[in-house]
Amino acid sequence: MVKTEKTQSTWQGGMRVDNQVGHHTLVIDQPVQMGGKDAGPNPVAYLLVALGGCLSTMAAIVAMQERIELRGFSVEIEGDYDTDFLLGKTQEGRAGFIEIREKVIIDADLTDEEKKSFFEKLHSRCPVTDTILNQTSIKYEVH
C-alpha cells in the first residue's frame, strides 16, 4: 500500500519557515550567526531528526513484530556538510551531507551480533534511510 505524506512550507521572513504537517507546525530557522533568530532547527538538522525518529519508530515496530522486549533504544546522529557550497562561496563539492554517522544504544536481551542484525533490519525498512541512500525523483511545478 502506498501512502502519501504532504507538508506545506511558508517563508515567514528572515530565515524562518513555518511548516504545516497535519495539525503540527514545525519551525525552521537558522542560528543567529547565519542570519536567523534561532527559533528552530535548520533544515539539515531536521533531516537528521527524521532519520533518528524513523529508526527509533522502526525499532519499536520490528521489536513488536519479532517479540523482542525492547527496554530502550537511542541513536545519536551527526553529519558533515559544506556550508561554503550552500552559501555559494564555492562550486566545488556538493550541498548535501558528505557523511552521516550513527551511534546506537539498544537495551534488549540480544547479543552484540543480534543487536547489529536488528539495527541493519531497521535501516533496510526505514523510509528515511532509503530516501537518503537511493535517488528519489523530485517532480515540481512552479507558479
Contact map, one row per residue, 1 for C-alpha under 8 A:
11100000000000000000000000000000000000000000000000000000000000000000000000000000000000000000000000000000000000000000000000000000000000000000000
11110000000000000000000000000000000000000000000000000000000000000000000000000000000000000000000000000000000000000000000000000000000000000000000
11111000000000000000000000000000000000000000000000000000000000000000000000000000000000000000000000000000000000000000000000000000000000000000000
01111100000000000000000000000000000000000000000000000000000000000000000000000000000000000000000000000000000000000000000000000000000000000000000
00111110000000000000000000000000000000000000000000000000000000000000000000000000000000000000000000000000000000000000000000000000000000000000000
00011111000000000000110000000000000000000000000000000000000000000000000000000000000000000000000000000000000000000000000000000000000000000000000
00001111100000000011110000000000000000000000000000000000000000000000000000000000000000000000000000000000000000000000000000000000000000000000000
00000111110000000011100000000000000000000000000000000000000000000000000000000000000000000000000000000000000000000000000000000000000000000000000
00000011111000001111000000000000000000000000000000000000000000000000000000000000000000000000000000000000000000000000000000000000000000000000000
00000001111100001110000000000000000000000000000000000000000000000000000000000000000000000000000000000000000000000000000000000000000000000000000
00000000111110111100000000000000000000000000000000000000000000000000000000000000000000000000000000000000000000000000000000000000000000000000000
00000000011111111100000000000000000000000000000000000000000000000000000000000000000000000000000000000000000000000000000000000000000000000000000
00000000001111111000000000000000000000000000000000000000000000000000000000000000000000000000000000000000000000000000000000000000000000000000000
00000000000111110000000000000000001100000000000000000000000000000000000000000000000000000000000000000000000000000000000000000000000000000000000
00000000001111111000000000011100001110000000000000000000000000000000000000000000000000000000000000000000000000000000000000000000000000000000000
00000000001111111100000000111100000110100000000000000000000000000000000000000000000000000000000000000000000000000000000000000000000000000000000
00000000111110111110000000111000000000000000000000000000000000000000000000000000000000000000000000000000000000000000000000000000000000000000000
00000000111100011111000011110000000000000000000000000000000000000000000000000000000000000000000000000000000000000000000000000000000000000000000
00000011110000001111100011110000000000000000000000000000000000000000000000000000000000000000000000000000000000000000000000000000000000000000000
00000011100000000111111111000000000000000000000000000000000000000000000000000000000000000000000000000000000000000000000000000000000000000000000
00000111000000000011111111000000000000000000000000000000000000000000000000000000000000000000000000000000000000000000000000000000000000000000000
00000110000000000001111100000000000000000000000000000000000000000000000000000000000000000000000000000000000000000000000000000000000000000000000
00000000000000000001111110000000000000000000000000000000000000000000000000000000000000000000000000000000000000000000000000000000000000000000000
00000000000000000001111111000000000000000000000000000000000000000000000000000000000000000000000000000000000000000000000000000000000000000000000
00000000000000000111101111100000000000000000000000000000000000000000000000000000000000000000000000000000000000000000000000000000000000000000000
00000000000000000111100111110000000000000000000000000000000000000000000000000000000000000000000000000000000000000000000000000000000000000000000
00000000000000011110000011111000000000111000000000000000000000000000000000000000000000000000000000000000000000000000000000000000000000000000000
00000000000000111110000001111100000000111110000000000000000000000000000000000000000000000000000000000000000000000000000000000000000000000000000
00000000000000111000000000111110000111111110000000000000000000000000000000000000000000000000000000000000000000000000000000000000000000000000000
00000000000000110000000000011111011111111100000000000000000000000000000000000000000000000000000000000000000000000000000000000000000000000000000
00000000000000000000000000001111111111000100000000000000000000000000000000000000000000000000000000000000000000000000000000000000000000000000000
00000000000000000000000000000111111111000000000000000000000000000000000000000000000000000000000000000000000000000000000000000000000000000000000
00000000000000000000000000000011111100000000000000000000000000000000000000000000000000000000000000000000000000000000000000000000000000000000000
00000000000000000000000000000111111100000000000000000000000000000000000000000000000000000000000000000000000000000000000000000000000000000000000
00000000000001100000000000000111111110000000000000000000000000000000000000000000000000000000000000000000000000000000000000000000000000000000000
00000000000001110000000000001111111111100000000000000000000000000000000000000000000000000000000000000000000000000000000000000000000000000000000
00000000000000110000000000001111001111100000000000000000000000000000000000000000000000000000000000000000000000000000000000000000000000000000000
00000000000000000000000000001111000111111000000000000000000000000000000000000000000000000000000000000000000000000000000000000000000000000000000
00000000000000010000000000111100000111111000000000000000000000000000000000000000000000000000000000000000000000000000000000000000000000000000000
00000000000000000000000000111100000001111100000000000000000000000000000000000000000000000000000000000000000000000000000000000000000000000000000
00000000000000000000000000111100000001111110110000000000000000000000000000000000000000000000000000000000000000000000000000000000000000000000000
00000000000000000000000000011110000000011111110000000000000000000000000000000000000000000000000000000000000000000000000000000000000000000000000
00000000000000000000000000011000000000001111111000000000000000000000000000000000000000000000000000000000000000000000000000000000000000000000000
00000000000000000000000000000000000000000111111100000000000000000000000000000000000000000000000000000000000000000000000000000000000000000000000
00000000000000000000000000000000000000001111111110000000000000000000000000000000000000000000000000000000000000000000000000000000000000000000000
00000000000000000000000000000000000000001111111111000000000000000000000000000000000000000000000000000000000000000000000000000000000000000000000
00000000000000000000000000000000000000000011111111100000000000000000000000000000000000000000000000000000000000000000000000000000000000000000000
00000000000000000000000000000000000000000001111111110000000000000000000000001110000000000000000000000000000000000000000000000000000000000000000
00000000000000000000000000000000000000000000111111111000000000000000000000000000000000000000000000000000000000000000000000000000000000000000000
00000000000000000000000000000000000000000000011111111100000000000000000000000000000000000000000000000000000000000000000000000001000000000000000
00000000000000000000000000000000000000000000001111111110000000000000000000000000000000000000000000000000000000000000000000000001100000000000000
00000000000000000000000000000000000000000000000111111111000000000000000000111000000000000000000000000000000000000000000000000000000000000000000
00000000000000000000000000000000000000000000000011111111100000000000000000000000000000000000000000000000000000000000000000000000000000000000000
00000000000000000000000000000000000000000000000001111111110000000000000000000000000000000000000000000000000000000000000000000111000000000000000
00000000000000000000000000000000000000000000000000111111111000000000000000000000000000000000000000000000000000000000000001100100000000000000000
00000000000000000000000000000000000000000000000000011111111100000000000011100000000000000000000000000000000000000000000000000000000000000000000
00000000000000000000000000000000000000000000000000001111111110000000000000000000000000000000000000000000000000000000000000000000000000000000000
00000000000000000000000000000000000000000000000000000111111111000000000000000000000000000000000000000000000000000000000001001100000000000000000
00000000000000000000000000000000000000000000000000000011111111100000000010000000000000000000000000000000000000000000001001000000000000000000000
00000000000000000000000000000000000000000000000000000001111111110000010000000000000000000000000000000000000000000000000000000000000000000000000
00000000000000000000000000000000000000000000000000000000111111111000000000000000000000000000000000000000000000000000000000000000000000000000000
00000000000000000000000000000000000000000000000000000000011111111100000000000000000000000000000000000000000000000000000001000000000000000000000
00000000000000000000000000000000000000000000000000000000001111111111110000000000000000000000000000000000000000000000000000000000000000000000000
00000000000000000000000000000000000000000000000000000000000111111111100000000000000000000000000000000000000000000000000000000000000000000000000
00000000000000000000000000000000000000000000000000000000000011111111000000000000000000000000000000000000000000000000000000000000000000000000000
00000000000000000000000000000000000000000000000000000000000001111111000000000000000000000000000000000000000000000000000000000000000000000000000
00000000000000000000000000000000000000000000000000000000000000111111100000000000000000000000000000000000000000000000000000000000000000000000000
00000000000000000000000000000000000000000000000000000000000000111111110000000000000000000000000000000000000110000000000000000000000000000000000
00000000000000000000000000000000000000000000000000000000000000110011111000000000000000000000000000000000000110000000000000000000000000000000000
00000000000000000000000000000000000000000000000000000000000100100001111110000000000000000000000000000000011100000000000000000000000000000000000
00000000000000000000000000000000000000000000000000000000000000000000111110000000000000000000000000000000011100000000000000000000000000000000000
00000000000000000000000000000000000000000000000000000000000000000000011111000000000000000000000000000000111100000000000000000000000000000000000
00000000000000000000000000000000000000000000000000000001001000000000011111100000000000000000000000000001111000000000000000000000000000000000000
00000000000000000000000000000000000000000000000000000001000000000000000111110000000000000000000000000001110000000000000000000000000000000000000
00000000000000000000000000000000000000000000000000010001000000000000000011111000000000000000000000000111100000000000000000000000000000000000000
00000000000000000000000000000000000000000000000000010000000000000000000001111100000000000000000000000111000000000000000000000000000000000000000
00000000000000000000000000000000000000000000000100010000000000000000000000111110000000000000000000011110000000000000000000000000000000000000000
00000000000000000000000000000000000000000000000100000000000000000000000000011111000000000000000000011100000000000000000000000000000000000000000
00000000000000000000000000000000000000000000000100000000000000000000000000001111100000000000000011111000000000000000000000000000000000000000000
00000000000000000000000000000000000000000000000000000000000000000000000000000111110000000000000011110000000000000000000000000000000000000000000
00000000000000000000000000000000000000000000000000000000000000000000000000000011111000000000001111100000000000000000000000000000000000000000000
00000000000000000000000000000000000000000000000000000000000000000000000000000001111111000000111111000000000000000000000000000000000000000000000
00000000000000000000000000000000000000000000000000000000000000000000000000000000111111100000001000000000000000000000000000000000000000000000000
00000000000000000000000000000000000000000000000000000000000000000000000000000000011111111100000000000000000000000000000000000000000000000000000
00000000000000000000000000000000000000000000000000000000000000000000000000000000011111111111111000000000000000000000000000000000000000000000000
00000000000000000000000000000000000000000000000000000000000000000000000000000000011111111000011000000000000000000000000000000000000000000000000
00000000000000000000000000000000000000000000000000000000000000000000000000000000001111111100000000000000000000000000000000000000000000000000000
00000000000000000000000000000000000000000000000000000000000000000000000000000000000111111110000000000000000000000000000000000000000000000000000
00000000000000000000000000000000000000000000000000000000000000000000000000000000000111111110000000000000000000000000000000000000000000000000000
00000000000000000000000000000000000000000000000000000000000000000000000000000000000110111111100000000000000000000000000000000000000000000000000
00000000000000000000000000000000000000000000000000000000000000000000000000000000000010011111110000000000000000000000000000000000000000000000000
00000000000000000000000000000000000000000000000000000000000000000000000000000000000010000111110000000000000000000000000000000000000000000000000
00000000000000000000000000000000000000000000000000000000000000000000000000000000010010000111111000000000000000000000000000000000000000000000000
00000000000000000000000000000000000000000000000000000000000000000000000000000000010011000011111101000000000000000000000000000000000000000000000
00000000000000000000000000000000000000000000000000000000000000000000000000000000111011000000111110000000000000000000000000000000000000000000000
00000000000000000000000000000000000000000000000000000000000000000000000000000000110000000000011111000000000000000000000000000000000000000000000
00000000000000000000000000000000000000000000000000000000000000000000000000000011110000000000001111110000000000000000000000000000000000000000000
00000000000000000000000000000000000000000000000000000000000000000000000000000011110000000000010111110000000000000000000000000000000000000000000
00000000000000000000000000000000000000000000000000000000000000000000000000000011100000000000000011111000000000000000000000000000000000000000000
00000000000000000000000000000000000000000000000000000000000000000000000000001111000000000000000011111100000000000000000000000000000000000000000
00000000000000000000000000000000000000000000000000000000000000000000000000001110000000000000000000111110000000000000000000000000000000000000000
00000000000000000000000000000000000000000000000000000000000000000000000000111100000000000000000000011111000000000000000000000000000000000000000
00000000000000000000000000000000000000000000000000000000000000000000000000111000000000000000000000001111100000000000000000000000000000000000000
00000000000000000000000000000000000000000000000000000000000000000000000011110000000000000000000000000111110000000000000000000000000000000000000
00000000000000000000000000000000000000000000000000000000000000000000000111100000000000000000000000000011111000000000000000000000000000000000000
00000000000000000000000000000000000000000000000000000000000000000000011111000000000000000000000000000001111100000010000000000000000000000000000
00000000000000000000000000000000000000000000000000000000000000000000011110000000000000000000000000000000111110000000000000000000000000000000000
00000000000000000000000000000000000000000000000000000000000000000001111100000000000000000000000000000000011111000000000000000000000000000000000
00000000000000000000000000000000000000000000000000000000000000000001100000000000000000000000000000000000001111100000000000000000000000000000000
00000000000000000000000000000000000000000000000000000000000000000000000000000000000000000000000000000000000111111110000000000000000000000000000
00000000000000000000000000000000000000000000000000000000000000000000000000000000000000000000000000000000000011111110000000000000000000000000000
00000000000000000000000000000000000000000000000000000000000000000000000000000000000000000000000000000000000001111111000000000000000000000000000
00000000000000000000000000000000000000000000000000000000000000000000000000000000000000000000000000000000000001111111100000000000000000000000000
00000000000000000000000000000000000000000000000000000000000000000000000000000000000000000000000000000000000001111111110000000000000000000000000
00000000000000000000000000000000000000000000000000000000000000000000000000000000000000000000000000000000010001111111111000000000000000000000000
00000000000000000000000000000000000000000000000000000000000000000000000000000000000000000000000000000000000000011111111100000000000000000000000
00000000000000000000000000000000000000000000000000000000000000000000000000000000000000000000000000000000000000001111111110000000000000000000000
00000000000000000000000000000000000000000000000000000000000000000000000000000000000000000000000000000000000000000111111111000000000000000000000
00000000000000000000000000000000000000000000000000000000001000000000000000000000000000000000000000000000000000000011111111100000000000000000000
00000000000000000000000000000000000000000000000000000000000000000000000000000000000000000000000000000000000000000001111111110000000000000000000
00000000000000000000000000000000000000000000000000000000000000000000000000000000000000000000000000000000000000000000111111111000000000000000000
00000000000000000000000000000000000000000000000000000010011001000000000000000000000000000000000000000000000000000000011111111100000000000000000
00000000000000000000000000000000000000000000000000000010000000000000000000000000000000000000000000000000000000000000001111111100110000000000000
00000000000000000000000000000000000000000000000000000000000000000000000000000000000000000000000000000000000000000000000111111100110000000000000
00000000000000000000000000000000000000000000000000000000010000000000000000000000000000000000000000000000000000000000000011111110010000000000000
00000000000000000000000000000000000000000000000000000110010000000000000000000000000000000000000000000000000000000000000001111111110000000000000
00000000000000000000000000000000000000000000000000000100000000000000000000000000000000000000000000000000000000000000000000001111111000000000000
00000000000000000000000000000000000000000000000001100100000000000000000000000000000000000000000000000000000000000000000000000111111100000000000
00000000000000000000000000000000000000000000000000100000000000000000000000000000000000000000000000000000000000000000000000110111111110000000000
00000000000000000000000000000000000000000000000000000000000000000000000000000000000000000000000000000000000000000000000000111111111111000000000
00000000000000000000000000000000000000000000000000000000000000000000000000000000000000000000000000000000000000000000000000000011111111110000000
00000000000000000000000000000000000000000000000000000000000000000000000000000000000000000000000000000000000000000000000000000001111111100000000
00000000000000000000000000000000000000000000000000000000000000000000000000000000000000000000000000000000000000000000000000000000111111100000000
00000000000000000000000000000000000000000000000000000000000000000000000000000000000000000000000000000000000000000000000000000000011111110000000
00000000000000000000000000000000000000000000000000000000000000000000000000000000000000000000000000000000000000000000000000000000001111111000000
00000000000000000000000000000000000000000000000000000000000000000000000000000000000000000000000000000000000000000000000000000000001001111100000
00000000000000000000000000000000000000000000000000000000000000000000000000000000000000000000000000000000000000000000000000000000000000111110000
00000000000000000000000000000000000000000000000000000000000000000000000000000000000000000000000000000000000000000000000000000000000000011111000
00000000000000000000000000000000000000000000000000000000000000000000000000000000000000000000000000000000000000000000000000000000000000001111100
00000000000000000000000000000000000000000000000000000000000000000000000000000000000000000000000000000000000000000000000000000000000000000111110
00000000000000000000000000000000000000000000000000000000000000000000000000000000000000000000000000000000000000000000000000000000000000000011111
00000000000000000000000000000000000000000000000000000000000000000000000000000000000000000000000000000000000000000000000000000000000000000001111
00000000000000000000000000000000000000000000000000000000000000000000000000000000000000000000000000000000000000000000000000000000000000000000111
